[in-house]
Amino acid sequence: MIAIAWVNLVRLFRARANIFFVIVFPMVLIMVLGLSFGSGFVPKLGVAGGAGARAGELVAALERTGRMEVVRVGDDAEARELVERGRLAAALIVPEGYEGAMSGRSRVALPLLSRNEPSSLQLGAAVRSVVQQVAMPARAAAYAGDGSFDQRLARAQAVQVPGVTVSYATIGARAGSGSRTDDGFVAAASTQLLLFTFLTSLTGATALIETRRYGVSRRMYATPMSGGRILLGEAAGRVAVALAQGLIIMLGSALIFGVRWGDPLGAAALLLAFSLVGGGAGMLLGAAMRTEQQALPLGLLLGLGLGAIGGAMVPLDLLPATMRQVAHLTPHAWAMDGFAELLGRNGTIAAILPQLGVLAGYAAALFALGTWRLRAALTR
């Protein structure tokens, strides 16, 4: 049984292309995503129009946040083009009537052009917050009594409203860690671990088909070894492939990017549970398909499709409530919840027992179907 599992693992790394896709490619994606959405990334906000004093105050307030790089652009058309090409995360259009609206009582709308990306959506929330902070004193000054508008605005800006304070705290931070584990590398590493572990398990199912096609399975059945041990060996081989992929990403991201995976026991249990799910899915696919040409494209489709639905490509928090419920039909979403508990809330293995239970259920069902189908394929 151990020999069968070991041969499956060796066959994974014997192909040079697999070395790139199993080791190099995930690390490259983690680096790219981590740098793009990490703490060192400052999204660019374009500002078009608005040449008066009130518009200048708005731009200055946006710059003071430190959460964005404000770039002046020529007009609305240029702003739209830069956003569409990805050179700006978003663009704020200050209309010509903004100055008069701020000093009067009329309504004014500031269009915000944004890309449908996580950083752009977060930037939009920050811009709306700043606009509200700048607009409220101006609205108060517009309805105030004596003096010019500038005098009333100065009084409104100087008013301190007691009794309401807002405190900020960064969750997921580890004091004194000295590493960049609290930025985009954590999210990138966890999502790519789930994506590639499942994807490699499904695409590696072609090895199981080759075992049958080349007659290796028939020769194994001709030995004194029982059919149950052969099936256990093939199942262990599928899990070993998934576990190897997961360990490469987990250890590689920790050594290269300084990612800390939280409670070691909880992280190991979650990785093992998801590897069992991936191994069961790979075994079922390899037993159900007859040729590599059938298994490979279907494995890619299922691996990428379920990964996208389950939150391995788009964060679940950005999806509507209905889609989040649909996502939890996949094992990826449950594993994402488990890693969020370990990495974001400093949870332990006790906190992820529900996720581990669901993943164990997925693994049991997939292995039961895969074993039944493989036994039928090997003995017919």
C-alpha positions as CSV (number, residue, x, y, z in Angstrom):
1,M,0.0,0.0,0.0
2,I,2.8,2.4,0.9
3,A,4.7,1.4,-2.3
4,I,1.6,2.3,-4.4
5,A,1.3,5.7,-2.7
6,W,5.0,6.4,-3.1
7,V,4.9,5.6,-6.8
8,N,2.0,8.0,-7.3
9,L,4.0,10.7,-5.6
10,V,7.2,10.1,-7.6
11,R,5.2,10.2,-10.9
12,L,4.0,13.6,-10.0
13,F,7.4,15.1,-9.8
14,R,9.0,13.0,-12.6
15,A,7.4,15.3,-15.2
16,R,9.3,18.5,-15.5
17,A,6.2,20.5,-16.3
18,N,4.7,19.5,-13.0
19,I,7.7,20.9,-11.1
20,F,6.9,24.3,-12.5
21,F,3.1,24.1,-11.9
22,V,3.4,22.5,-8.4
23,I,6.3,24.5,-7.0
24,V,7.2,27.6,-9.0
25,F,3.8,28.8,-10.3
26,P,2.0,29.0,-6.9
27,M,4.9,30.9,-5.4
28,V,4.9,33.4,-8.3
29,L,1.1,34.0,-7.9
30,I,1.4,34.5,-4.1
31,M,4.2,37.0,-4.7
32,V,2.1,38.9,-7.4
33,L,-1.1,38.9,-5.4
34,G,0.7,39.7,-2.1
35,L,2.5,42.7,-3.6
36,S,-0.7,43.9,-5.4
37,F,-3.0,43.8,-2.3
38,G,-0.4,44.0,0.5
39,S,0.3,46.8,2.9
40,G,2.8,48.4,0.5
41,F,0.2,48.9,-2.2
42,V,-1.4,52.3,-2.4
43,P,-4.3,52.5,-4.9
44,K,-4.4,55.5,-7.3
45,L,-7.4,57.8,-7.3
46,G,-7.8,60.2,-10.1
47,V,-9.6,63.5,-9.6
48,A,-11.1,65.4,-12.5
49,G,-12.6,68.9,-12.4
50,G,-13.0,71.2,-9.5
51,A,-10.7,74.2,-9.4
52,G,-12.2,76.2,-6.5
53,A,-11.4,76.4,-2.8
54,R,-14.0,73.8,-1.8
55,A,-12.7,71.3,-4.3
56,G,-9.1,72.0,-3.1
57,E,-10.3,71.2,0.5
58,L,-11.7,67.9,-0.7
59,V,-8.5,66.9,-2.6
60,A,-6.4,67.8,0.5
61,A,-8.7,65.7,2.7
62,L,-8.3,62.8,0.4
63,E,-4.5,63.1,0.4
64,R,-4.4,63.3,4.2
65,T,-5.9,59.9,4.6
66,G,-2.7,58.2,3.4
67,R,-4.9,55.4,2.0
68,M,-4.6,56.5,-1.6
69,E,-2.4,58.4,-4.1
70,V,-4.4,61.3,-5.5
71,V,-3.7,62.0,-9.2
72,R,-5.0,65.0,-11.1
73,V,-6.5,64.2,-14.5
74,G,-7.7,66.5,-17.3
75,D,-11.4,65.7,-17.8
76,D,-14.0,63.1,-17.4
77,A,-13.1,61.2,-20.6
78,E,-9.4,60.9,-19.6
79,A,-10.4,59.7,-16.1
80,R,-12.7,57.0,-17.6
81,E,-10.0,55.9,-20.0
82,L,-7.4,55.6,-17.2
83,V,-9.7,53.6,-15.0
84,E,-10.6,51.3,-17.9
85,R,-7.0,50.6,-18.7
86,G,-6.2,49.9,-15.1
87,R,-3.8,52.9,-14.5
88,L,-6.2,54.2,-11.9
89,A,-8.1,52.2,-9.3
90,A,-10.9,54.8,-9.4
91,A,-11.6,58.3,-10.4
92,L,-13.7,61.0,-8.7
93,I,-15.4,63.6,-10.9
94,V,-15.9,67.0,-9.3
95,P,-18.7,68.8,-11.3
96,E,-18.6,72.4,-12.2
97,G,-21.5,73.2,-9.8
98,Y,-19.7,71.7,-6.8
99,E,-18.4,75.1,-5.5
100,G,-21.7,76.8,-5.6
101,A,-23.5,73.7,-4.1
102,M,-21.2,73.6,-1.1
103,S,-21.9,77.3,-0.3
104,G,-25.6,77.0,-1.0
105,R,-28.4,74.6,-0.3
106,S,-28.6,72.7,-3.6
107,R,-27.8,69.0,-4.1
108,V,-24.7,67.9,-5.9
109,A,-23.5,64.5,-7.1
110,L,-19.9,63.4,-7.4
111,P,-19.6,60.5,-9.8
112,L,-17.0,57.9,-8.8
113,L,-15.7,55.6,-11.6
114,S,-14.3,52.4,-10.2
115,R,-12.9,49.1,-11.3
116,N,-14.7,45.9,-10.1
117,E,-11.7,44.8,-8.0
118,P,-11.3,44.4,-4.2
119,S,-8.8,47.3,-3.8
120,S,-11.1,49.6,-5.9
121,L,-14.2,48.7,-3.9
122,Q,-12.3,49.4,-0.7
123,L,-11.0,52.7,-2.1
124,G,-14.6,53.7,-3.0
125,A,-15.7,53.3,0.7
126,A,-12.7,55.5,1.8
127,V,-13.6,58.2,-0.7
128,R,-17.3,58.3,0.4
129,S,-16.2,58.6,4.0
130,V,-13.9,61.6,3.2
131,V,-16.6,63.3,1.1
132,Q,-19.0,63.0,4.0
133,Q,-16.5,64.5,6.4
134,V,-15.8,67.4,4.1
135,A,-19.4,68.0,3.2
136,M,-21.0,68.0,6.6
137,P,-19.4,71.3,7.9
138,A,-20.2,72.9,4.6
139,R,-23.8,71.9,4.8
140,A,-23.9,73.2,8.4
141,A,-22.4,76.5,7.3
142,A,-25.0,76.8,4.5
143,Y,-27.8,76.7,7.0
144,A,-26.1,78.8,9.7
145,G,-26.9,82.4,10.5
146,D,-24.6,85.5,10.5
147,G,-21.4,86.2,8.6
148,S,-20.0,85.2,5.2
149,F,-20.0,81.5,4.1
150,D,-16.2,81.3,4.8
151,Q,-16.7,82.5,8.4
152,R,-19.6,80.2,9.0
153,L,-17.6,77.3,7.5
154,A,-14.6,78.1,9.8
155,R,-17.0,78.0,12.8
156,A,-18.5,74.7,11.7
157,Q,-15.2,73.1,11.2
158,A,-14.0,74.2,14.6
159,V,-17.0,72.6,16.4
160,Q,-16.1,69.5,18.4
161,V,-19.1,67.2,19.0
162,P,-18.5,65.4,22.4
163,G,-19.7,62.0,23.3
164,V,-18.9,60.1,20.1
165,T,-15.5,58.6,19.5
166,V,-14.4,56.0,16.9
167,S,-11.5,53.7,17.8
168,Y,-9.6,51.6,15.1
169,A,-7.9,48.3,15.6
170,T,-6.2,46.1,13.0
171,I,-7.4,42.5,13.3
172,G,-5.1,39.7,12.4
173,A,-2.0,41.6,13.4
174,R,0.7,40.1,15.6
175,A,2.6,42.5,17.6
176,G,6.4,42.2,17.2
177,S,6.2,39.7,14.5
178,G,8.6,41.8,12.3
179,S,7.2,40.2,9.1
180,R,4.6,41.1,6.5
181,T,2.1,38.5,7.6
182,D,-0.7,41.0,8.1
183,D,-0.9,42.2,4.5
184,G,-2.0,40.6,1.2
185,F,0.5,37.7,1.4
186,V,-1.7,35.9,4.0
187,A,-4.8,36.1,1.8
188,A,-2.8,35.2,-1.3
189,A,-1.2,32.2,0.3
190,S,-4.4,30.7,1.8
191,T,-6.4,31.1,-1.4
192,Q,-3.7,29.7,-3.6
193,L,-3.2,26.8,-1.2
194,L,-6.8,25.7,-1.6
195,L,-6.9,26.4,-5.4
196,F,-3.7,24.5,-6.3
197,T,-4.2,21.6,-3.8
198,F,-7.6,20.8,-5.3
199,L,-6.5,21.6,-8.9
200,T,-3.4,19.4,-8.7
201,S,-5.5,16.6,-7.2
202,L,-7.9,16.6,-10.1
203,T,-5.3,17.0,-12.9
204,G,-3.2,14.3,-11.2
205,A,-6.0,11.9,-11.7
206,T,-4.6,11.2,-15.1
207,A,-2.0,9.0,-13.4
208,L,-4.7,6.7,-12.2
209,I,-6.0,6.4,-15.7
210,E,-2.5,5.5,-17.0
211,T,-2.3,2.8,-14.3
212,R,-5.3,1.1,-15.8
213,R,-4.5,1.8,-19.4
214,Y,-1.0,0.4,-19.2
215,G,-2.1,-2.8,-17.4
216,V,-0.4,-2.0,-14.1
217,S,-3.6,-2.5,-12.2
218,R,-4.1,-5.9,-13.7
219,R,-0.6,-7.0,-12.8
220,M,-1.2,-5.7,-9.2
221,Y,-4.3,-7.8,-9.0
222,A,-2.3,-10.8,-10.1
223,T,-0.1,-10.6,-7.0
224,P,-1.1,-12.0,-3.6
225,M,-2.1,-8.5,-2.5
226,S,-5.8,-8.1,-1.8
227,G,-8.0,-5.7,-3.7
228,G,-8.7,-3.7,-0.6
229,R,-5.0,-2.9,-0.2
230,I,-4.7,-1.9,-3.8
231,L,-7.6,0.5,-3.4
232,L,-6.1,1.9,-0.2
233,G,-2.8,2.4,-1.9
234,E,-4.3,4.3,-4.7
235,A,-6.4,6.4,-2.3
236,A,-3.2,7.1,-0.2
237,G,-1.5,8.1,-3.4
238,R,-4.1,10.7,-4.2
239,V,-3.9,12.1,-0.7
240,A,-0.1,12.2,-0.9
241,V,-0.2,14.2,-4.1
242,A,-2.7,16.7,-2.5
243,L,-0.8,16.9,0.7
244,A,2.6,17.5,-1.1
245,Q,1.1,20.4,-3.0
246,G,-0.4,21.9,0.1
247,L,2.9,21.5,2.1
248,I,4.9,23.1,-0.6
249,I,2.7,26.2,-0.6
250,M,2.4,26.4,3.2
251,L,6.1,26.0,3.9
252,G,7.2,28.0,0.9
253,S,5.1,31.0,1.7
254,A,6.3,30.8,5.3
255,L,10.0,30.8,4.3
256,I,9.8,33.2,1.4
257,F,7.1,35.7,2.3
258,G,7.0,35.3,6.1
259,V,3.5,34.0,6.3
260,R,2.4,32.7,9.7
261,W,-0.3,30.1,9.5
262,G,-1.6,30.5,13.1
263,D,-2.1,27.6,15.4
264,P,0.2,24.8,14.0
265,L,-2.1,22.0,15.1
266,G,-5.1,23.8,13.6
267,A,-3.3,24.6,10.3
268,A,-2.1,21.0,10.0
269,A,-5.5,19.6,10.6
270,L,-7.1,21.9,8.1
271,L,-4.5,21.1,5.5
272,L,-4.9,17.4,6.0
273,A,-8.7,17.6,5.9
274,F,-8.7,19.6,2.6
275,S,-6.0,17.2,1.2
276,L,-8.4,14.3,1.9
277,V,-11.1,16.2,0.0
278,G,-8.8,16.8,-2.9
279,G,-7.6,13.2,-2.9
280,G,-11.1,11.8,-2.9
281,A,-12.1,14.1,-5.8
282,G,-9.0,13.0,-7.7
283,M,-9.7,9.4,-7.1
284,L,-13.4,9.7,-8.2
285,L,-12.4,11.6,-11.4
286,G,-9.6,9.1,-12.3
287,A,-11.9,6.2,-11.8
288,A,-14.9,7.7,-13.7
289,M,-12.9,8.8,-16.8
290,R,-11.5,6.4,-19.3
291,T,-8.8,8.6,-21.0
292,E,-6.4,11.4,-20.0
293,Q,-8.0,13.5,-22.7
294,Q,-11.3,13.3,-20.9
295,A,-9.9,13.8,-17.4
296,L,-7.5,16.7,-17.9
297,P,-9.9,19.3,-19.3
298,L,-12.7,18.3,-16.9
299,G,-10.2,18.4,-14.0
300,L,-9.2,22.0,-15.0
301,L,-12.8,23.0,-15.3
302,L,-13.9,21.6,-12.0
303,G,-10.7,22.8,-10.2
304,L,-10.9,26.4,-11.4
305,G,-14.7,26.6,-11.3
306,L,-15.2,25.3,-7.8
307,G,-12.3,27.4,-6.7
308,A,-13.9,30.6,-8.1
309,I,-17.3,29.8,-6.6
310,G,-15.8,28.8,-3.2
311,G,-13.8,32.0,-2.7
312,A,-10.3,30.9,-3.8
313,M,-10.3,33.7,-6.4
314,V,-12.7,36.3,-5.2
315,P,-13.1,37.0,-1.5
316,L,-16.5,35.8,-0.2
317,D,-17.0,39.1,1.7
318,L,-17.4,40.8,-1.7
319,L,-20.1,38.5,-2.9
320,P,-23.9,38.9,-2.3
321,A,-25.5,36.9,0.6
322,T,-27.0,34.4,-1.9
323,M,-23.7,33.7,-3.6
324,R,-22.1,33.2,-0.2
325,Q,-24.6,30.5,0.6
326,V,-24.0,28.9,-2.8
327,A,-20.3,29.1,-2.2
328,H,-20.7,26.9,1.0
329,L,-21.8,24.1,-1.2
330,T,-18.1,23.7,-2.1
331,P,-15.4,22.5,0.3
332,H,-13.3,25.6,-0.6
333,A,-15.6,28.0,1.2
334,W,-15.5,25.9,4.4
335,A,-11.7,25.7,4.3
336,M,-11.6,29.5,3.7
337,D,-13.7,30.0,6.8
338,G,-11.3,27.8,8.7
339,F,-8.2,29.7,7.6
340,A,-10.0,33.0,8.3
341,E,-10.5,31.8,11.9
342,L,-6.9,30.7,12.3
343,L,-5.2,33.7,10.5
344,G,-7.6,36.6,11.1
345,R,-8.9,35.8,14.6
346,N,-5.9,33.8,16.0
347,G,-8.2,30.8,16.6
348,T,-7.1,27.3,17.6
349,I,-8.1,23.9,16.4
350,A,-11.2,24.0,18.7
351,A,-12.5,27.0,16.8
352,I,-12.4,25.2,13.4
353,L,-14.0,22.0,14.4
354,P,-17.2,22.7,12.4
355,Q,-15.2,23.3,9.3
356,L,-13.1,20.2,9.9
357,G,-16.3,18.2,10.3
358,V,-17.8,19.4,7.0
359,L,-14.5,18.7,5.2
360,A,-14.3,15.2,6.7
361,G,-17.9,14.6,5.4
362,Y,-16.9,15.7,1.9
363,A,-13.8,13.5,2.0
364,A,-15.8,10.4,3.2
365,A,-18.4,10.8,0.5
366,L,-15.9,11.4,-2.3
367,F,-13.7,8.4,-1.3
368,A,-16.7,6.2,-1.0
369,L,-17.8,7.0,-4.5
370,G,-14.2,6.9,-5.8
371,T,-13.5,3.5,-4.2
372,W,-16.8,2.0,-5.5
373,R,-16.1,3.3,-9.1
374,L,-12.4,2.3,-9.1
375,R,-13.2,-1.2,-7.9
376,A,-15.6,-1.6,-10.7
377,A,-13.1,-0.2,-13.3
378,L,-10.3,-2.5,-12.1
379,T,-12.2,-5.7,-12.0
380,R,-14.4,-5.5,-15.1
